[in-house]
Amino acid sequence: MNLFVSNIDYKITEDQLKELFAQYGEVTSVIILKDMDDQKPKGYGFVMMSSSYEGQKCVMRLNHRKINDRALSVEEARPKPGEEPEKKERILRPRRNRASKDK
């Protein structure tokens, strides 16, 4: 699950952010976006968790949590414009026959 993390303190490194999220599951990747000119962090980034369950756990536990006097905002990342979200195949089970009340 890809998470969008904003309001990150400018002093926090990608390794520190990875360590924070690793408390709640396996972190696949961490990217803090930086300004192209001076390479200073922009204060937001993305954390990829290995499963949806671990991602939801991070959202619940880390959203609004204060790190260096700044409350993190953690939410599921939206797909890029023009990109279709992953479609999950739904498997329907056959209906059970209910016993009628007349019997």
PyRosetta script that sets phi, psi and omega in degrees:
from pyrosetta import init, pose_from_sequence

init()
pose = pose_from_sequence("MNLFVSNIDYKITEDQLKELFAQYGEVTSVIILKDMDDQKPKGYGFVMMSSSYEGQKCVMRLNHRKINDRALSVEEARPKPGEEPEKKERILRPRRNRASKDK")
pose.set_psi(1, 132.3)
pose.set_omega(1, 180.0)
pose.set_phi(2, -93.1)
pose.set_psi(2, 126.0)
pose.set_omega(2, -178.6)
pose.set_phi(3, -111.9)
pose.set_psi(3, 139.0)
pose.set_omega(3, 173.7)
pose.set_phi(4, -97.3)
pose.set_psi(4, 124.8)
pose.set_omega(4, -178.0)
pose.set_phi(5, -119.3)
pose.set_psi(5, 122.6)
pose.set_omega(5, 179.3)
pose.set_phi(6, -125.5)
pose.set_psi(6, 171.7)
pose.set_omega(6, -177.1)
pose.set_phi(7, 62.9)
pose.set_psi(7, 36.0)
pose.set_omega(7, 178.4)
pose.set_phi(8, -78.3)
pose.set_psi(8, 135.1)
pose.set_omega(8, 176.0)
pose.set_phi(9, -61.1)
pose.set_psi(9, 139.1)
pose.set_omega(9, -175.0)
pose.set_phi(10, -66.3)
pose.set_psi(10, -17.6)
pose.set_omega(10, -178.6)
pose.set_phi(11, -87.5)
pose.set_psi(11, -12.1)
pose.set_omega(11, -178.0)
pose.set_phi(12, -76.7)
pose.set_psi(12, 134.4)
pose.set_omega(12, 178.7)
pose.set_phi(13, -94.8)
pose.set_psi(13, 168.0)
pose.set_omega(13, 177.7)
pose.set_phi(14, -62.2)
pose.set_psi(14, -36.2)
pose.set_omega(14, 179.0)
pose.set_phi(15, -65.3)
pose.set_psi(15, -41.2)
pose.set_omega(15, 178.4)
pose.set_phi(16, -65.9)
pose.set_psi(16, -39.5)
pose.set_omega(16, 178.5)
pose.set_phi(17, -66.1)
pose.set_psi(17, -40.7)
pose.set_omega(17, 177.9)
pose.set_phi(18, -62.1)
pose.set_psi(18, -41.9)
pose.set_omega(18, 178.9)
pose.set_phi(19, -62.0)
pose.set_psi(19, -39.6)
pose.set_omega(19, 179.0)
pose.set_phi(20, -64.1)
pose.set_psi(20, -46.6)
pose.set_omega(20, -177.8)
pose.set_phi(21, -74.9)
pose.set_psi(21, -26.6)
pose.set_omega(21, -179.3)
pose.set_phi(22, -66.0)
pose.set_psi(22, -16.7)
pose.set_omega(22, 176.5)
pose.set_phi(23, -65.1)
pose.set_psi(23, -20.5)
pose.set_omega(23, -174.0)
pose.set_phi(24, -114.9)
pose.set_psi(24, 5.0)
pose.set_omega(24, 177.2)
pose.set_phi(25, 155.2)
pose.set_psi(25, -177.4)
pose.set_omega(25, -177.9)
pose.set_phi(26, -79.4)
pose.set_psi(26, 123.7)
pose.set_omega(26, 179.3)
pose.set_phi(27, -93.8)
pose.set_psi(27, 124.2)
pose.set_omega(27, 180.0)
pose.set_phi(28, -84.1)
pose.set_psi(28, -44.2)
pose.set_omega(28, 178.8)
pose.set_phi(29, -157.2)
pose.set_psi(29, 156.6)
pose.set_omega(29, 177.7)
pose.set_phi(30, -136.3)
pose.set_psi(30, 131.4)
pose.set_omega(30, 176.7)
pose.set_phi(31, -135.2)
pose.set_psi(31, 121.6)
pose.set_omega(31, 170.3)
pose.set_phi(32, -104.1)
pose.set_psi(32, 120.7)
pose.set_omega(32, -176.9)
pose.set_phi(33, -71.1)
pose.set_psi(33, 141.9)
pose.set_omega(33, -177.7)
pose.set_phi(34, -124.9)
pose.set_psi(34, 153.7)
pose.set_omega(34, 176.9)
pose.set_phi(35, -65.9)
pose.set_psi(35, 136.6)
pose.set_omega(35, -176.8)
pose.set_phi(36, -67.7)
pose.set_psi(36, -31.0)
pose.set_omega(36, -176.0)
pose.set_phi(37, -79.3)
pose.set_psi(37, -55.6)
pose.set_omega(37, -173.8)
pose.set_phi(38, -108.2)
pose.set_psi(38, 3.8)
pose.set_omega(38, 176.7)
pose.set_phi(39, 59.7)
pose.set_psi(39, 23.6)
pose.set_omega(39, 175.2)
pose.set_phi(40, -84.7)
pose.set_psi(40, 144.0)
pose.set_omega(40, 179.8)
pose.set_phi(41, -62.6)
pose.set_psi(41, 144.9)
pose.set_omega(41, 179.9)
pose.set_phi(42, -88.0)
pose.set_psi(42, -11.1)
pose.set_omega(42, 178.2)
pose.set_phi(43, 94.9)
pose.set_psi(43, 8.9)
pose.set_omega(43, 175.1)
pose.set_phi(44, -148.1)
pose.set_psi(44, 162.7)
pose.set_omega(44, -178.6)
pose.set_phi(45, -172.1)
pose.set_psi(45, -165.1)
pose.set_omega(45, -177.2)
pose.set_phi(46, -131.8)
pose.set_psi(46, 140.9)
pose.set_omega(46, 175.4)
pose.set_phi(47, -125.4)
pose.set_psi(47, 126.7)
pose.set_omega(47, 178.9)
pose.set_phi(48, -102.3)
pose.set_psi(48, 121.0)
pose.set_omega(48, 177.8)
pose.set_phi(49, -99.4)
pose.set_psi(49, 154.8)
pose.set_omega(49, -174.6)
pose.set_phi(50, -72.6)
pose.set_psi(50, -24.8)
pose.set_omega(50, 179.7)
pose.set_phi(51, -139.7)
pose.set_psi(51, 161.0)
pose.set_omega(51, 178.9)
pose.set_phi(52, -65.8)
pose.set_psi(52, -37.8)
pose.set_omega(52, 179.8)
pose.set_phi(53, -61.2)
pose.set_psi(53, -46.2)
pose.set_omega(53, 180.0)
pose.set_phi(54, -66.1)
pose.set_psi(54, -35.8)
pose.set_omega(54, 177.3)
pose.set_phi(55, -64.1)
pose.set_psi(55, -44.4)
pose.set_omega(55, 178.2)
pose.set_phi(56, -64.5)
pose.set_psi(56, -36.0)
pose.set_omega(56, 177.2)
pose.set_phi(57, -62.6)
pose.set_psi(57, -40.6)
pose.set_omega(57, 177.8)
pose.set_phi(58, -65.1)
pose.set_psi(58, -41.8)
pose.set_omega(58, 178.7)
pose.set_phi(59, -60.1)
pose.set_psi(59, -46.3)
pose.set_omega(59, -178.3)
pose.set_phi(60, -65.6)
pose.set_psi(60, -40.3)
pose.set_omega(60, -173.1)
pose.set_phi(61, -88.7)
pose.set_psi(61, -29.8)
pose.set_omega(61, -172.7)
pose.set_phi(62, -106.1)
pose.set_psi(62, -15.6)
pose.set_omega(62, 179.0)
pose.set_phi(63, -65.4)
pose.set_psi(63, 129.5)
pose.set_omega(63, -178.0)
pose.set_phi(64, 71.0)
pose.set_psi(64, 9.8)
pose.set_omega(64, 177.3)
pose.set_phi(65, -79.3)
pose.set_psi(65, 133.5)
pose.set_omega(65, -178.1)
pose.set_phi(66, -82.1)
pose.set_psi(66, 126.3)
pose.set_omega(66, 174.3)
pose.set_phi(67, -126.8)
pose.set_psi(67, 117.0)
pose.set_omega(67, -176.7)
pose.set_phi(68, 54.6)
pose.set_psi(68, 46.2)
pose.set_omega(68, 177.3)
pose.set_phi(69, 65.8)
pose.set_psi(69, 18.5)
pose.set_omega(69, 175.3)
pose.set_phi(70, -126.4)
pose.set_psi(70, 127.5)
pose.set_omega(70, -180.0)
pose.set_phi(71, -79.8)
pose.set_psi(71, 117.1)
pose.set_omega(71, 178.4)
pose.set_phi(72, -66.1)
pose.set_psi(72, 148.5)
pose.set_omega(72, 170.8)
pose.set_phi(73, -116.6)
pose.set_psi(73, 118.4)
pose.set_omega(73, -176.9)
pose.set_phi(74, -124.0)
pose.set_psi(74, 124.0)
pose.set_omega(74, 178.3)
pose.set_phi(75, -149.9)
pose.set_psi(75, 164.2)
pose.set_omega(75, 178.4)
pose.set_phi(76, -66.5)
pose.set_psi(76, 133.3)
pose.set_omega(76, -178.5)
pose.set_phi(77, -71.2)
pose.set_psi(77, 139.8)
pose.set_omega(77, 175.8)
pose.set_phi(78, -84.7)
pose.set_psi(78, 152.6)
pose.set_omega(78, 178.3)
pose.set_phi(79, -67.7)
pose.set_psi(79, 155.8)
pose.set_omega(79, 178.3)
pose.set_phi(80, -62.9)
pose.set_psi(80, 150.2)
pose.set_omega(80, 178.0)
pose.set_phi(81, -57.8)
pose.set_psi(81, 133.3)
pose.set_omega(81, -179.0)
pose.set_phi(82, 87.9)
pose.set_psi(82, -8.0)
pose.set_omega(82, 179.3)
pose.set_phi(83, -97.7)
pose.set_psi(83, 133.3)
pose.set_omega(83, 179.2)
pose.set_phi(84, -82.2)
pose.set_psi(84, 137.8)
pose.set_omega(84, 174.9)
pose.set_phi(85, -68.2)
pose.set_psi(85, 158.1)
pose.set_omega(85, 179.4)
pose.set_phi(86, -61.6)
pose.set_psi(86, 130.4)
pose.set_omega(86, 177.4)
pose.set_phi(87, -96.1)
pose.set_psi(87, 125.9)
pose.set_omega(87, 179.2)
pose.set_phi(88, -94.3)
pose.set_psi(88, 133.4)
pose.set_omega(88, 179.7)
pose.set_phi(89, -75.4)
pose.set_psi(89, 125.7)
pose.set_omega(89, 179.0)
pose.set_phi(90, -90.9)
pose.set_psi(90, 130.1)
pose.set_omega(90, 177.1)
pose.set_phi(91, -109.7)
pose.set_psi(91, 117.6)
pose.set_omega(91, -179.2)
pose.set_phi(92, -93.3)
pose.set_psi(92, 136.1)
pose.set_omega(92, 176.9)
pose.set_phi(93, -87.0)
pose.set_psi(93, 151.0)
pose.set_omega(93, 176.1)
pose.set_phi(94, -67.9)
pose.set_psi(94, 148.4)
pose.set_omega(94, -179.9)
pose.set_phi(95, -70.6)
pose.set_psi(95, 146.5)
pose.set_omega(95, 175.1)
pose.set_phi(96, -85.0)
pose.set_psi(96, 145.7)
pose.set_omega(96, 174.4)
pose.set_phi(97, -81.8)
pose.set_psi(97, 122.0)
pose.set_omega(97, 178.4)
pose.set_phi(98, -84.0)
pose.set_psi(98, 142.5)
pose.set_omega(98, 176.2)
pose.set_phi(99, -71.8)
pose.set_psi(99, 131.0)
pose.set_omega(99, -178.2)
pose.set_phi(100, -74.4)
pose.set_psi(100, 154.0)
pose.set_omega(100, -177.0)
pose.set_phi(101, -75.6)
pose.set_psi(101, -16.0)
pose.set_omega(101, -177.0)
pose.set_phi(102, -72.6)
pose.set_psi(102, -23.7)
pose.set_omega(102, -174.6)
pose.set_phi(103, -77.6)
pose.dump_pdb("model.pdb")
